[in-house]
Every structure is written in C-alpha cells, then in structure tokens.
Amino acid sequence: MPAIAWATFKPVRILAPALNGVTCADRVCVEDPSRLTEALALQRAAVAEVGRKLVPLKDAPVTVFCSTRRCYHSFGGGMERGAALFNWGVILPPESWVPYIVEHEYIHMLQAQQLGLLGRQQTPAWFKEGMPFFVSEPPAHELPEYARPLASRYQAWEQRIGRENVWDAAAGL
C-alpha cells in the first residue's frame, strides 16, 4: 500500500523527500545541493517573519526548494507559485525562492497549526488565501488579480477585530 500511495499520490512524497531525489538538512530540502545555504536562509527568515507578524510556528515546516518544475511536479505541484501540502510541508518551484512566497506558504502551515487541518479547510477563501496574501506583503505587481479582493476582505476583517484576535475569531468563521 505505501508504494501505491507513493506512486499515485505525489504529495505524500513530502513525508520522505530524500527518497524523491532531494538533499535535506534541518527540514529544508533542495534539488540542487549547491543552493542549500540559500534555501536554509530563506526558511529561517520566513519562520522569523511569520512569528513576528502573527505567532510562531511550532516547528519550521519541511520545505522542498525545487530548482526545476520537474522536481516541483514530482511532489504533486501544478502551475501555482508554491504549495502547502496539508500540514505535512511546503514545496516551492524555482521561481518562488523569494521571501514573501515562502512566508505565504508558511502562513498556510500556521493556519493548519492554529485551526487544525480541517478547521483551516473550513474557513472561507478570503481568510484561507487572503491572510497569506495580505500578511506576506508581496509587491503590488506580484499580487495576482484574483487575490486582490481576498486580501482586501481579510485586511478589513483583521482591522476590525485586531491581529491579536485573528485565531480566536477565525475558529468561528
């Protein structure tokens, strides 16, 4: 059964990423070992920023930094800029090795940490996606058109309840 899951449900590969051909150290995995230092720095900075802006993550997520789209697809990624795989870890394609995208994906992990995986899934899109887009502070030209109303609605909600109250309030969404 594990071999079937490995072959047919690619996101499960985040549970043992080294078996999928990446090099790992300190919960950071890279396709290109020469870029491990860069990936570790991005992970540390994103963990620190998410903790500063919201609340600390209990643990840094396992994060696979791919240097090719082939690697990204091998973990179940599609055409998006990054993916939080349940509460298991994060995968990033080559163009997404930037602080605000790593933070965005770690905020999804924080949502699962604070609300539970099912609780996160049950929140409305304006919270589930609006929070990471707003809090990670991407440059305006990098904010996709579909994300603008989600981030705006989240921002208005957060301003009304206060950032210190988002987790208690989110549990009731």
Disulfide bonds with the S-S distance in Angstrom:
Cys24-Cys29 2.08
Cys66-Cys71 2.19
